[in-house]
Amino acid sequence: MKKKIFYLNKYFFYYVFVLLFFLFIFWFFSYNRSGFLVANKNIFLFLISYVLEIILSVDNVFVWFIIFKKFNIPILFQKKILLYGLFGAFILRSIIFYCGSIFFKKFHWLFYLFGVFFILTGIKTIFFPNIENSENKSIKFLWIYKIFRITKNIHGENFFVKIKDKIFITPLFLCLICIELSDIMFSLDSIPAIFSITTNVFIIFSANVFAVLGLRFTYLLTSFMLKRFPIMQHVLSFVLIFIGIKILIEKFLVLPIFFTLIFILISFLIIFLMSKFISFK
């Protein structure tokens, strides 16, 4: 436990240090090029874009919990997947920046399937927690396992393994693909919102880079909290149901940007206070 706390503190220290160093360098070059007012304006636009990206993508953190849980990925390997996912997220978001989200809008109906899935998962976790083990076993019989050569078990940190002169995909690689797809899905809402604040590509991309890094720390911190306080699993269930409902009603009602963050914070607070008086199993 102490080792994990030290890891989180170390990661947070490096993250804040790099962020502050970037802000100083960015302000310095903006100041030399365009003057004091423009430099301050650029920093202000960056901070707004950064905070907005974090808020709009915080849903993604809770979806990662479900993905890792479905594939039974140990915490040790989760760190590797998130690390590799960083590079994938940077590349995919860059493509979205320059190509737009026209292609994804054609398949917007997929979002509603995700919404239904999140709601059902949240309800199952609350009312039927005991069927989780049988569900984890059934995932090995999904259609994708019948089409591709995929191992049923994890082989260390390997994404691919060679068995009898044949290359097999491991569940670790499938989990990585799901993490990347979820990142794309949740970035489609945040990127247009940031473009409404500024059209400076450098500010938008750099804000996304630090937001992606920040989301990784947010996941590690939330994971630690769930391990330390198992009751927080109920928060995860409520948030998943909220995310699903938000996706399904977005065509009729667009919730304010900060509403998601407020809902998550209030959920954490209520469940934590209830834990002081009620014994959850």
Secondary structure as GFF3:
##gff-version 3
##sequence-region A 1 281
A	DSSP	alpha_helix	2	34	.	.	.	ID=ss1
A	DSSP	alpha_helix	36	70	.	.	.	ID=ss2
A	DSSP	alpha_helix	75	99	.	.	.	ID=ss3
A	DSSP	alpha_helix	102	106	.	.	.	ID=ss4
A	DSSP	alpha_helix	109	127	.	.	.	ID=ss5
A	DSSP	three_ten_helix	129	131	.	.	.	ID=ss6
A	DSSP	alpha_helix	132	138	.	.	.	ID=ss7
A	DSSP	three_ten_helix	139	141	.	.	.	ID=ss8
A	DSSP	alpha_helix	143	147	.	.	.	ID=ss9
A	DSSP	beta_strand	160	163	.	.	.	ID=ss10
A	DSSP	beta_strand	166	169	.	.	.	ID=ss11
A	DSSP	alpha_helix	171	195	.	.	.	ID=ss12
A	DSSP	alpha_helix	201	228	.	.	.	ID=ss13
A	DSSP	three_ten_helix	230	232	.	.	.	ID=ss14
A	DSSP	alpha_helix	233	249	.	.	.	ID=ss15
A	DSSP	alpha_helix	257	275	.	.	.	ID=ss16
###
